[in-house]
Amino acid sequence: MSEQLSHYPAVAEIDLQALAHNVQKMREFAPNSRHMGIIKADAYGHGRAQIAVALAEAGYDIVGIAQVAEALQVRKELDEAGFKDVAVFSWILPPNDEAALREALTAGVELSVSNIGQILALSALQIPGRIHLKIDTGMGRAGATPDQFPTLVSAALQARERGLQTVGIWSHLARADEASEEGREATKRQIQIFEDAANTARTLGLDGFQLHLAASSGQIWHPDSHFDMVRDGIAMYGLSPDPSNVATLDLDLQPVMTLKAQLTQVKKVKAGQPVSYGGTWVAQRDTWLAIVPLGYGDGIPRHASNAGPVHVCTPHTTIDTHVVGRVCMDQFVIDLGPADQAPATAGDWAVLFGNPHRLSTRGCPTADDWALASDTINYEIVTRLGARVPREFLPAHAAGIN
């Protein structure tokens, strides 16, 4: 994340006590597995460096991040924080970029290998390193197909001579969050393919590797997918992998991010007043409007126009309302309702989403609510939050969870 702006009228509070709570829940979901903390996409929008250090402090000995360029940064950040023994795993290798691969191996970043070309490129560098072989068990994304996997294992055995040690075999579940019978059967098939691939590797003479398949949904709903290591992702940030299956709060998870902004203007308008571009919302009565200084330039979904829920906190009361009119680049409008006097004033806080059990935001909307209003998933709501919104990290003892 780039340097944070000062004097910004909005903030994303990152509750490290909630993170600690969720970490404990992940260990309860998969008590017999090693846990990898996933911090891809700037830790799902929460702040990569700070979350990586918090996880290291919580006892994680490995973190995972998608892009090699990100992995190199987090390797440096962990080293500077005194956590040189925490491993970093990365799975998207830039093609035809020998310098990036050389730098990653030299830095000790553990790398995913999905095909022969990648393992040959790494072997040619003759730099000792640690690799994880990926098999495509049904996601149809990265990884060797089951037919190709024996050849990849054979190449990994040859790569040992050039210092590449296979420390993991892994894959990704495509439908582990689905409660339907079809979804469960698809997950069972993937688990079986994964087990068959591990047995193939052992038969060919590969050893000394850990198996990892389950991310958050696998940990919560498919205990037979846990294996040696599991990957803690969206649930670690306090959000259900599928709220339509089981809601976030029903899993005893605590949302880590609270997004809020100060109202910049409150004004009364007459009935018939259209609001924002296109006039898609028109006041049906005299009412008070307020401006929230966040927009799609900050990652607020434009699809949430006329729908996104907002919880306004004044010194005397709270107001539950929603976006009216279209979300603009830097701001949107909310309806505070009719009243003789202004229900809120400039400077009062509007909470878009957060932890409704936290004292200062009790009853606020969640990222799940915004996902529903925007026809998307909670992953996207938190991850898309722009870098210009400052992140404020609340220490565990100051988070105020009841």
Secondary structure, DSSP 8 states (H G I E B T S, - for coil): -----SS-SEEEEEEHHHHHHHHHHHHHHSTTSEEEEE-HHHHHTT-HHHHHHHHHHTT-SEEEEEEHHHHHHHHHHHHHTT-TTSEEEEEE--TT-HHHHHHHHHHT-EEEE-SHHHHHHHHHTT--EEEEEEB-SSSSSSSB-TTTHHHHHHHHHHHGGGTEEEEEEE---SSTT--SHHHHHHHHHHHHHHHHHHHHHHHTT--S-EEE---HHHHHH-GGG--SEEEE-GGGGT--S-TTTS-TGGGT----EEEEEE--EEEEE-TT-EESGGG-EE-SSSEEEEEES--GGGT--GGGTTT-EEEEE-SS-EEEEEEES---SS-EEEEEE--SS-SS-TT-EEEEE--TTBGGGTT---HHHHHHHHTS-HHHHHHT--TTS-EEEE-GGGS-B-
